[in-house]
Amino acid sequence: MFTWFRRWNRPRCNLHSISAAVTRISDVSRQIASATEEQSAVANEMNANIMDIRNTSEGMGQLTQSSRQLCQMSEHLQNNMARFKL
């Protein structure tokens, strides 16, 4: 009688083991998907920050060029003013 019960119960145990393995695989898959979404969000944020840095850098380059031009104009004005005597 015990032999019959063991034979009858073995497939149920195997099905339970398979079901538990599928559940673990599903849980891990969800964790991977969640981590992938988080990494994607971080990558997008980093990309936006890099673009901001690039834009700021370009703005600083334009500001530097404008400052040089202003300095040259100031020197030119000082030279012109030096011609006049009171």
Buried (B, 14 or more C-beta within 10 A) or exposed (E): EEEEEEEEEEEEEEEEEEEEEEEEEEEEEEEEEEEEEEEEEEEEEEEEEEEEEEEEEEEEEEEEEEEEEEEEEEEEEEEEEEEEEE
